[in-house]
Amino acid sequence: MIRYANLALLILFPIAWFAPLLRAALLPIFGMQEISVITGLQSLWGSDVFLALLVTFFALFAPYVKTIGLALIHFGMLRRKTLPVLQILGKLAMADIFLIALYITVSKGIGVGKIETAWGLYLFTGCILASIAIGYLTEKSSRSANTVSKPETIAR
């Protein structure tokens, strides 16, 4: 069950990257512009390349590499010793959800424009949280498999 939920994330992550995270307007009289992870990255590449590289790593590569790594573990193609590294990648991926929440809070406090959250924000957050849960369950099943499979020594 865990392996299939993880495989579903390989499809859901790219959908979440293109889904609208926010709808923003500078002034209420203008139409709302939808912002996705990809459109946000496109605008970052034009203004700040270093920040664009960081956000690309946190938003795209970290969660996807973790998901692929977990799939390889589930299908016996990667050793379970890599789980701590994959868990760190999952925690790094959660950082951009925090940044998006911070941007929403700051821009609503300014009061210049209007920002609404869109369904993609919930999908992206759900994918990240599901990835963290799948990583945790994989690690938990790995620990229980290691304790069961080790033979007990009998004291003489």
N, C-alpha and C positions, 0 to 999 in steps of 0.2 A: 504493500500500500504506500509506504513512504517513497519507494523508488518511482512510482507512477506520479505521485504528487510533485516530486522533484522534476520529473520529465515535463510535467505540465508547465512548470516555471520557465523552461526553455522556450516555450511558446508565449507565455504571458508577459515575460520581461520585455521583449521587443514591442508588443502591443502597448504596454505601459509607457515605453519611451516615446511613442508617437501620439499617445492619447493626451487630450488637453488636461493639464494640471491646474491651470488658472485661467480665468478670464479677466482681463485688465483693460481699463480705459483711463486715459489721462483726465478727462472731464466726463461727467455723466451724460452730456449731450451727444458725445461721439459713441460709435459702436464699440462693443467689447471685442478685444483681440484675444484669441486663444493662445496660450503659451504651453508648450510641451517641453519635455526634457531635450528633445532634438532641436527645437526652435530656440530654446534658451542657450544650448551649446553653440548653435550657429551664430547667435549674436555675440556670445562671449569670444569666439574665435576672431571676430572683427575688432574687438576692443582690448582684450587682455588674454594673450595666448597662454601665459603661465596658469592663470586661474582656470582657463578652459581645459588645460591638460589635467589639472587636479579634479575638476568636476567630471570630466570624461572618465577618469579613473574610478572615482567614487560612484558615479551614477551608472556607468555602463560596464566597465571591465570587472570591478570587484564583485558585484553580485553575479555576473554571468560566469566568471571563472570559478567562483565558489559553487555554483549550481552544476557546472560541468564536472568539477572535482568530486562533488557528492555523487553524481551519476556514475562516475568511474569507480568510486568506492562501492556503490550499491551493486554494480555488475562485476565486481571482483577484478577490475583492471588497474586499481590503484590501492596502495597499502593504506590501512587505517591510521597509520602513524602521521599522516598528513592532515588529520582532522583539526588539530589546534591551529594550523596555518589557515585552513579554510574558515574556521570560526572567526579568526581575526579579520579576514576579508569581509565576512558578513557584518561585523561590527563597523567596519569602515564604510560599508554601503549605507548604513543607517544614518550616517552623518549628513547626507544631502537632504534627507527628509527634515532633519533639524534646520538646515539652512533655508529650505523652502518655507517652513513654518515661521522662521525668524523674519524673512522677507515680507511675508503676509502681515505679520504683526507690526513691523516697522511702517510699511506703506499704509496700513489702515490708521495708524497713529498720526501720520502726516496729514491725512484728510484731503489731499490734492486730487486724487483719482478714486476709482472704485475697483476693488478686487474681489472676485468671487472664486471659491474653490470649485474645481470641476471633477468629474468622475475619475479622471486619470490619476489624480493625486491619491485617491482611495485605492485604486488598483495598484499603483506603484508601491504605496505603503503596505498594502496587503501582500504583495510579492516579496518585499523585503522581510516582513514579519514571518511569512510562511517559510522563507529560506532559513531564517534564524531557528524556527521551530524544527524544521527538517534536520538541520545540522545538529541541534540538541538531541533529537531522537536518535539520529544515527550514532552520535557519540555515546549515548546511553545504551543502545543495543550493542555497541562495540565493547563497552565495559562489561556488560553482562555476559556476552559471548566469550570474553577472555577469562572471566572467573569460572565459567562452567567448563570450558575446554581444558583448563590446566589440571593435570592429575594431582591428586592430593598425595603427599608423601606420608608414609606410615612410620611413626617413630618406633624404633626397636628397643 
